Every structure is written in structure tokens, then in C-alpha cells.
Amino acid sequence: MAAKIRVVIAKPGLDGHDRGAKIIARALRDAGMEVIYTGLHQTPEQIVETAIQEDADAVGISILSGAHMTLVPRILELLRAQGAEDLLVVVGGTIPNDDVAELTKQGVAAVFTPGAPTSEIVDFLRSRVPV
């Protein structure tokens, strides 16, 4: 049996809107991936700890609160500090174009904004995560 791609889906900060994260989690699961959903109101430390404990291949961060330029860089910093900088990090949510460029520069593999087809996210992960 082939190994499954393991993805942690996380909702950092005070953002309480998790519908999009749940839709993505289901789409990834339906595509044959193993999904670990952290639930709401996770700290960057909790997200990184979960990703490492679960031996994840990727972390999907869903954020709509506007705090992405604070929370996402902190997650990237913590991953580097734990020696897990090779973990693929993707972000989804309402992210302005200027911030997309900056997040990518900081190490985010891709940013998916509202309306991105779930198939695009599945295909991206499949193309970037070696199984």
C-alpha cells in the first residue's frame, strides 16, 4: 500500500470561521490523504507541535482574521527552530496580493484565496509532496 500524504490543517489565532478549513480537510481526505484537523484557536506553537508529532508532510493554515502576517511568519520561524523547515506550508484565506508575495518570500509554498478549486489544492500537494 502506498504511503498517504499527511496534512495538518490548522486554524491559528482568534479566527472562529472554520467552514473553509473543513471543506479543504474533507477534499484532501476524499483525495486519499490523511488529514489531521487541529480545530479552532490554535497557537503557532500548538500547530508546529502537532505537525511534528504527526510526522506531517504539509501544513495547511486557514486564516481569515487578517493576522496572517503575524501568525504565519511565527509558524515558519518555529518550524525552522525545530529543524522542520522542509515541511511544506500552504496558506488559505483572505490574503491581499502584496501579502501573498511576502509570505511566499518567507517560505510559504502556496497561498490559496477564496474560490480556489479544491482540486487545485489537491493537485498542488500531490505535485510537491514526495510519496
Z-matrix of the N, CA and C atoms (Angstrom, degrees):
N
C 1 1.455
C 2 1.525 1 109.53
N 3 1.320 2 117.23 1 132.35
C 4 1.456 3 121.58 2 -179.60
C 5 1.523 4 110.14 3 -69.98
N 6 1.308 5 114.69 4 148.59
C 7 1.462 6 119.98 5 177.65
C 8 1.528 7 109.16 6 -68.87
N 9 1.326 8 115.71 7 144.65
C 10 1.455 9 120.59 8 177.65
C 11 1.518 10 109.63 9 -91.71
N 12 1.314 11 115.17 10 148.49
C 13 1.454 12 120.57 11 171.87
C 14 1.527 13 106.75 12 -71.25
N 15 1.343 14 116.06 13 129.61
C 16 1.471 15 121.83 14 -179.36
C 17 1.526 16 108.69 15 -104.66
N 18 1.331 17 115.49 16 120.48
C 19 1.458 18 120.68 17 -176.10
C 20 1.526 19 109.89 18 -124.69
N 21 1.317 20 116.29 19 128.06
C 22 1.463 21 121.77 20 171.26
C 23 1.523 22 107.10 21 -92.87
N 24 1.330 23 116.19 22 125.60
C 25 1.463 24 121.79 23 174.85
C 26 1.525 25 106.62 24 -105.79
N 27 1.336 26 116.26 25 124.21
C 28 1.457 27 120.51 26 -171.79
C 29 1.527 28 111.96 27 -129.03
N 30 1.317 29 114.51 28 146.57
C 31 1.463 30 123.10 29 175.25
C 32 1.526 31 108.12 30 -118.10
N 33 1.333 32 117.51 31 95.21
C 34 1.466 33 119.14 32 -177.79
C 35 1.520 34 113.28 33 -81.23
N 36 1.311 35 114.81 34 157.41
C 37 1.460 36 120.75 35 172.18
C 38 1.507 37 114.26 36 73.29
N 39 1.317 38 114.75 37 -154.36
C 40 1.464 39 121.43 38 -172.84
C 41 1.516 40 113.42 39 -91.22
N 42 1.315 41 117.15 40 -0.56
C 43 1.460 42 122.41 41 179.96
C 44 1.531 43 109.68 42 -58.71
N 45 1.318 44 117.48 43 121.63
C 46 1.455 45 121.09 44 -177.82
C 47 1.512 46 114.35 45 -105.22
N 48 1.319 47 117.12 46 8.32
C 49 1.461 48 121.22 47 -177.65
C 50 1.523 49 109.08 48 -97.43
N 51 1.333 50 116.51 49 106.58
C 52 1.462 51 118.99 50 -174.71
C 53 1.517 52 114.45 51 -115.93
N 54 1.319 53 117.50 52 10.47
C 55 1.459 54 119.53 53 -179.66
C 56 1.529 55 111.89 54 -59.19
N 57 1.327 56 116.99 55 -47.11
C 58 1.460 57 120.98 56 -179.86
C 59 1.516 58 111.91 57 -61.72
N 60 1.331 59 116.16 58 -42.74
C 61 1.470 60 120.08 59 179.51
C 62 1.519 61 110.59 60 -61.75
N 63 1.317 62 116.99 61 -40.03
C 64 1.468 63 120.86 62 179.75
C 65 1.529 64 111.32 63 -68.75
N 66 1.319 65 117.14 64 -36.72
C 67 1.470 66 120.90 65 177.46
C 68 1.529 67 109.54 66 -64.49
N 69 1.336 68 116.97 67 -44.56
C 70 1.463 69 121.06 68 178.97
C 71 1.523 70 110.29 69 -64.84
N 72 1.323 71 116.54 70 -44.22
C 73 1.472 72 120.29 71 179.77
C 74 1.530 73 110.30 72 -57.97
N 75 1.300 74 117.10 73 -44.18
C 76 1.465 75 120.67 74 179.93
C 77 1.527 76 111.27 75 -66.39
N 78 1.320 77 117.33 76 -41.90
C 79 1.469 78 120.74 77 179.72
C 80 1.521 79 110.73 78 -62.69
N 81 1.325 80 116.98 79 -41.71
C 82 1.464 81 120.37 80 179.06
C 83 1.526 82 110.25 81 -66.54
N 84 1.312 83 116.31 82 -42.25
C 85 1.473 84 120.20 83 178.47
C 86 1.523 85 110.19 84 -62.88
N 87 1.329 86 116.33 85 -44.71
C 88 1.462 87 120.39 86 179.39
C 89 1.531 88 112.05 87 -63.36
N 90 1.339 89 116.31 88 -24.68
C 91 1.463 90 121.50 89 178.00
C 92 1.531 91 111.51 90 -85.47
N 93 1.328 92 116.56 91 4.64
C 94 1.455 93 120.48 92 176.27
C 95 1.517 94 115.67 93 93.95
N 96 1.318 95 116.91 94 9.11
C 97 1.460 96 119.82 95 179.16
C 98 1.533 97 109.70 96 -90.09
N 99 1.327 98 115.06 97 156.03
C 100 1.455 99 120.00 98 174.15
C 101 1.524 100 106.80 99 -92.15
N 102 1.330 101 116.80 100 125.36
C 103 1.458 102 121.48 101 -174.72
C 104 1.523 103 109.85 102 -118.07
N 105 1.315 104 115.57 103 131.35
C 106 1.453 105 122.50 104 174.04
C 107 1.523 106 105.87 105 -115.04
N 108 1.326 107 116.73 106 112.58
C 109 1.467 108 121.26 107 -179.49
C 110 1.522 109 108.27 108 -98.63
N 111 1.319 110 117.01 109 123.94
C 112 1.460 111 121.09 110 -174.35
C 113 1.519 112 113.85 111 -79.56
N 114 1.315 113 117.48 112 -18.98
C 115 1.463 114 119.64 113 -174.44
C 116 1.521 115 110.38 114 88.87
N 117 1.313 116 114.78 115 -177.03
C 118 1.466 117 121.88 116 -175.15
C 119 1.522 118 112.73 117 -80.20
N 120 1.319 119 114.61 118 161.16
C 121 1.467 120 124.16 119 167.93
C 122 1.520 121 114.27 120 59.95
N 123 1.323 122 116.80 121 43.26
C 124 1.456 123 121.10 122 179.53
C 125 1.530 124 110.65 123 -88.42
N 126 1.322 125 116.30 124 143.17
C 127 1.460 126 120.39 125 173.92
C 128 1.526 127 108.38 126 -82.83
N 129 1.320 128 117.22 127 158.57
C 130 1.464 129 118.59 128 174.46
C 131 1.529 130 111.90 129 -54.76
N 132 1.319 131 116.82 130 -38.49
C 133 1.466 132 120.93 131 179.32
C 134 1.523 133 111.21 132 -62.22
N 135 1.323 134 117.47 133 -42.80
C 136 1.467 135 121.04 134 179.23
C 137 1.524 136 111.01 135 -65.34
N 138 1.315 137 117.25 136 -39.44
C 139 1.458 138 121.70 137 -179.16
C 140 1.530 139 110.25 138 -64.27
N 141 1.325 140 116.52 139 -47.03
C 142 1.464 141 120.86 140 -179.68
C 143 1.525 142 110.18 141 -65.04
N 144 1.321 143 116.96 142 -42.43
C 145 1.470 144 120.44 143 178.59
C 146 1.528 145 110.97 144 -60.25
N 147 1.321 146 116.89 145 -43.56
C 148 1.461 147 120.70 146 178.67
C 149 1.523 148 110.81 147 -63.02
N 150 1.321 149 117.11 148 -45.63
C 151 1.470 150 121.28 149 -178.97
C 152 1.523 151 110.95 150 -59.36
N 153 1.321 152 116.66 151 -41.95
C 154 1.465 153 120.61 152 -179.61
C 155 1.526 154 110.87 153 -71.70
N 156 1.326 155 117.07 154 -45.97
C 157 1.465 156 120.44 155 179.76
C 158 1.521 157 112.21 156 -61.35
N 159 1.317 158 116.41 157 -36.23
C 160 1.465 159 121.08 158 -177.37
C 161 1.529 160 112.42 159 -86.92
N 162 1.330 161 117.07 160 -0.17
C 163 1.464 162 122.02 161 -178.74
C 164 1.533 163 110.46 162 52.71
N 165 1.326 164 114.74 163 48.10
C 166 1.463 165 121.14 164 -176.19
C 167 1.522 166 111.52 165 -70.42
N 168 1.322 167 114.60 166 152.10
C 169 1.459 168 122.24 167 173.00
C 170 1.530 169 110.60 168 -90.38
N 171 1.326 170 115.45 169 -27.70
C 172 1.459 171 120.93 170 -176.24
C 173 1.522 172 109.89 171 -150.37
N 174 1.333 173 114.28 172 156.06
C 175 1.462 174 121.76 173 174.18
C 176 1.514 175 107.08 174 -124.45
N 177 1.318 176 115.91 175 126.02
C 178 1.454 177 121.97 176 174.30
C 179 1.514 178 108.59 177 -105.75
N 180 1.310 179 116.59 178 120.28
C 181 1.457 180 121.83 179 -178.55
C 182 1.514 181 108.00 180 -106.00
N 183 1.324 182 116.05 181 120.50
C 184 1.459 183 121.63 182 178.66
C 185 1.518 184 107.84 183 -104.26
N 186 1.328 185 116.23 184 121.84
C 187 1.461 186 118.74 185 -175.30
C 188 1.520 187 110.81 186 -145.91
N 189 1.312 188 114.87 187 126.19
C 190 1.460 189 121.33 188 179.41
C 191 1.524 190 111.94 189 -122.02
N 192 1.312 191 117.56 190 -2.69
C 193 1.461 192 121.99 191 -170.62
C 194 1.525 193 114.47 192 -79.26
N 195 1.330 194 117.87 193 -12.87
C 196 1.453 195 120.00 194 -175.94
C 197 1.523 196 113.03 195 90.78
N 198 1.322 197 117.34 196 -1.46
C 199 1.471 198 121.42 197 -178.45
C 200 1.533 199 112.10 198 -94.01
N 201 1.320 200 117.47 199 16.47
C 202 1.463 201 121.25 200 -175.44
C 203 1.527 202 113.73 201 -61.44
N 204 1.323 203 118.23 202 -31.65
C 205 1.466 204 120.08 203 -178.38
C 206 1.529 205 112.16 204 -79.28
N 207 1.301 206 117.54 205 -7.03
C 208 1.463 207 122.56 206 173.03
C 209 1.519 208 110.14 207 -101.81
N 210 1.333 209 116.59 208 -49.81
C 211 1.468 210 121.37 209 -172.75
C 212 1.529 211 113.21 210 -74.27
N 213 1.318 212 118.46 211 -44.48
C 214 1.469 213 120.70 212 -176.11
C 215 1.538 214 111.23 213 -65.95
N 216 1.346 215 119.65 214 -46.96
C 217 1.469 216 117.88 215 176.78
C 218 1.535 217 112.27 216 -59.29
N 219 1.306 218 118.04 217 -34.45
C 220 1.464 219 120.77 218 178.09
C 221 1.528 220 110.53 219 -65.58
N 222 1.314 221 117.14 220 -41.39
C 223 1.469 222 120.68 221 177.37
C 224 1.527 223 109.67 222 -62.26
N 225 1.325 224 117.50 223 -44.84
C 226 1.467 225 121.34 224 178.97
C 227 1.528 226 110.77 225 -61.60
N 228 1.317 227 116.59 226 -41.67
C 229 1.476 228 121.69 227 178.83
C 230 1.530 229 110.82 228 -62.47
N 231 1.325 230 117.10 229 -43.98
C 232 1.461 231 121.17 230 179.82
C 233 1.528 232 111.52 231 -66.70
N 234 1.320 233 117.29 232 -37.84
C 235 1.459 234 119.93 233 176.87
C 236 1.526 235 110.53 234 -62.38
N 237 1.335 236 116.67 235 -43.76
C 238 1.466 237 120.42 236 177.49
C 239 1.529 238 110.37 237 -61.25
N 240 1.332 239 117.07 238 -43.33
C 241 1.464 240 121.60 239 -178.77
C 242 1.531 241 111.79 240 -62.72
N 243 1.336 242 116.82 241 -28.26
C 244 1.468 243 122.09 242 179.89
C 245 1.524 244 112.09 243 -92.41
N 246 1.333 245 117.04 244 3.11
C 247 1.456 246 120.46 245 -178.69
C 248 1.517 247 112.88 246 73.51
N 249 1.326 248 116.93 247 22.39
C 250 1.464 249 121.60 248 -177.38
C 251 1.527 250 111.55 249 -113.50
N 252 1.326 251 116.28 250 30.95
C 253 1.463 252 119.48 251 -177.88
C 254 1.519 253 113.00 252 -68.30
N 255 1.342 254 117.35 253 -12.56
C 256 1.460 255 120.21 254 177.65
C 257 1.529 256 112.39 255 -81.18
N 258 1.310 257 117.06 256 -6.15
C 259 1.465 258 121.47 257 177.14
C 260 1.529 259 108.63 258 -67.47
N 261 1.311 260 116.79 259 130.26
C 262 1.460 261 121.87 260 179.90
C 263 1.529 262 108.79 261 -72.89
N 264 1.326 263 117.18 262 127.15
C 265 1.466 264 121.82 263 179.32
C 266 1.518 265 108.71 264 -116.84
N 267 1.324 266 115.63 265 124.58
C 268 1.463 267 121.31 266 174.05
C 269 1.518 268 107.98 267 -122.24
N 270 1.322 269 114.94 268 152.35
C 271 1.461 270 121.12 269 -177.36
C 272 1.515 271 107.98 270 -126.69
N 273 1.325 272 115.55 271 140.98
C 274 1.451 273 121.26 272 174.84
C 275 1.511 274 109.85 273 -130.76
N 276 1.321 275 115.70 274 144.59
C 277 1.462 276 119.62 275 177.54
C 278 1.508 277 111.61 276 143.97
N 279 1.312 278 113.88 277 -167.76
C 280 1.462 279 120.50 278 -179.10
C 281 1.524 280 108.31 279 -85.97
N 282 1.316 281 115.61 280 93.16
C 283 1.460 282 122.96 281 -175.20
C 284 1.526 283 108.01 282 -120.41
N 285 1.346 284 118.44 283 119.69
C 286 1.466 285 120.33 284 177.67
C 287 1.535 286 111.38 285 -62.58
N 288 1.335 287 116.35 286 149.90
C 289 1.467 288 121.66 287 -177.06
C 290 1.524 289 113.61 288 -53.58
N 291 1.322 290 117.42 289 -41.02
C 292 1.467 291 120.19 290 179.47
C 293 1.528 292 110.59 291 -61.65
N 294 1.317 293 116.27 292 -38.31
C 295 1.463 294 120.49 293 179.87
C 296 1.527 295 111.20 294 -73.01
N 297 1.325 296 117.45 295 -31.79
C 298 1.470 297 121.05 296 176.38
C 299 1.529 298 108.94 297 -58.30
N 300 1.319 299 116.51 298 -46.93
C 301 1.463 300 121.05 299 -179.41
C 302 1.525 301 110.60 300 -61.74
N 303 1.315 302 117.60 301 -42.73
C 304 1.468 303 121.12 302 -178.90
C 305 1.523 304 111.44 303 -68.23
N 306 1.319 305 117.59 304 -41.50
C 307 1.469 306 120.63 305 178.85
C 308 1.528 307 110.56 306 -63.77
N 309 1.315 308 116.22 307 -39.98
C 310 1.469 309 120.75 308 178.36
C 311 1.528 310 109.58 309 -63.89
N 312 1.315 311 116.20 310 -42.83
C 313 1.466 312 121.14 311 178.22
C 314 1.535 313 110.74 312 -60.13
N 315 1.328 314 116.29 313 -34.58
C 316 1.466 315 120.67 314 -177.99
C 317 1.528 316 112.95 315 -79.76
N 318 1.341 317 117.29 316 -12.61
C 319 1.454 318 118.79 317 176.15
C 320 1.512 319 116.22 318 127.96
N 321 1.318 320 118.92 319 0.70
C 322 1.460 321 121.26 320 175.69
C 323 1.524 322 107.84 321 -72.41
N 324 1.331 323 116.78 322 131.01
C 325 1.462 324 121.10 323 -176.40
C 326 1.525 325 112.54 324 -72.06
N 327 1.339 326 116.82 325 -36.17
C 328 1.464 327 120.66 326 -179.34
C 329 1.516 328 109.26 327 -161.30
N 330 1.328 329 115.08 328 152.67
C 331 1.462 330 121.84 329 174.73
C 332 1.526 331 107.01 330 -123.62
N 333 1.318 332 115.56 331 126.78
C 334 1.455 333 121.95 332 179.15
C 335 1.523 334 108.48 333 -112.33
N 336 1.313 335 115.89 334 120.78
C 337 1.460 336 120.67 335 -177.93
C 338 1.531 337 110.10 336 -94.39
N 339 1.334 338 117.32 337 167.92
C 340 1.462 339 119.50 338 -178.58
C 341 1.529 340 111.37 339 -52.57
N 342 1.317 341 115.41 340 137.33
C 343 1.451 342 121.23 341 -179.64
C 344 1.515 343 113.80 342 95.79
N 345 1.326 344 117.27 343 -8.56
C 346 1.467 345 119.38 344 177.59
C 347 1.525 346 108.29 345 -63.57
N 348 1.326 347 117.65 346 130.79
C 349 1.469 348 119.33 347 179.07
C 350 1.530 349 110.70 348 -63.82
N 351 1.316 350 116.29 349 138.48
C 352 1.467 351 119.51 350 178.97
C 353 1.525 352 110.58 351 -60.25
N 354 1.325 353 117.00 352 -31.34
C 355 1.468 354 120.21 353 178.74
C 356 1.530 355 111.31 354 -62.69
N 357 1.322 356 117.02 355 -32.42
C 358 1.466 357 121.25 356 178.07
C 359 1.540 358 110.20 357 -65.90
N 360 1.315 359 116.31 358 -39.38
C 361 1.469 360 121.29 359 179.47
C 362 1.526 361 109.77 360 -69.26
N 363 1.323 362 116.72 361 -44.25
C 364 1.469 363 121.32 362 177.48
C 365 1.525 364 109.92 363 -59.01
N 366 1.327 365 116.43 364 -49.10
C 367 1.468 366 120.77 365 -178.81
C 368 1.522 367 111.44 366 -62.11
N 369 1.326 368 116.97 367 -40.02
C 370 1.459 369 120.17 368 179.38
C 371 1.529 370 110.09 369 -61.52
N 372 1.327 371 116.86 370 -49.80
C 373 1.463 372 119.74 371 -179.26
C 374 1.526 373 111.44 372 -60.94
N 375 1.308 374 116.11 373 -43.32
C 376 1.484 375 119.60 374 178.98
C 377 1.524 376 111.47 375 -61.42
N 378 1.316 377 117.03 376 -36.07
C 379 1.467 378 120.30 377 -178.14
C 380 1.525 379 112.75 378 -77.40
N 381 1.306 380 117.53 379 -22.45
C 382 1.468 381 120.72 380 -174.70
C 383 1.517 382 115.73 381 -106.42
N 384 1.335 383 116.70 382 -16.35
C 385 1.480 384 119.65 383 -178.71
C 386 1.521 385 108.70 384 -105.99
N 387 1.333 386 116.71 385 116.75
C 388 1.472 387 118.77 386 176.81
C 389 1.536 388 110.56 387 -70.95
N 390 1.304 389 116.08 388 135.14
C 391 1.472 390 119.30 389 -179.41
C 392 1.516 391 108.24 390 -112.10
